[in-house]
């Protein structure tokens, strides 16, 4: 039996409260972005920042920017996995990607301290995920 | 200047050879699966195994199984991120999800040693990713 007070989903995972999901997004520096490209989903690891409760990230010309310019549906996932303890949690943001074009807003985001690890090519464009849903799950082991 | 002998993509990432991508898939125990659900991409962390060069995973009734039953396009990503060194790599498999229904095949996969960390609910169904493309990227820092 689990002693958790949180609801459990159909697959036996504990559902995290929304505020905890947002706190975990704020604490994380990187995650994985999924979007459609050529009829297939694509997943790319990126570094993100939080502008209030919304996920923002820098990008350069390419498939991520194209997704944003077309305001395509995207998903963004952050997680923490502890393989030794077979433990883990994940938070999933679903929404639409939007380019940030307003110069004042760009200037503000430039001060968020988001510096992609991949820095060989300058990532001068900002994308915001206009959030539709935030959910989180955590593995619980029954003893 | 980078001293890498591997090709560099438009975003300044080193492209990993296919055999190295497959080796990294074999070495990894978990990754993230993306697929479409309700018009938005979904990303879920899962534990996978390799059956030859194809990715297989266990699941239970739910959105992942529904994606496989409908032979939907999926993406599967494994990565290794070292935040302190701002380093990282990722491998991306794109393909179609297929349920594994043949009893002999199921029996064989049952012996791969794939035990999901999330084990509160038995994950008795196997899904195979019928691969369309495998690519890998690595961050290179120019000094």
Interface residues (C-beta under 8 A of the other chain):
Chain A: X2 X8 X10 X11 X12 X13 X29 X30 X32 X34 X35 X36 X39 X40 X41 X42 X43 X44 X45 X60 X61 X62 X73 X74 X75 X76 X77 X79 X81 X83 X86 X87 X88 X90 X92 X94 X95 X117 X118 X119 X120 X121 X132 X133 X139 X140 X141 X142
Chain B: X2 X8 X10 X11 X12 X13 X29 X30 X32 X34 X35 X36 X39 X40 X41 X42 X43 X44 X45 X60 X61 X62 X73 X74 X75 X76 X77 X79 X81 X83 X86 X87 X88 X90 X92 X94 X95 X117 X118 X119 X120 X121 X123 X132 X133 X139 X140 X141 X142
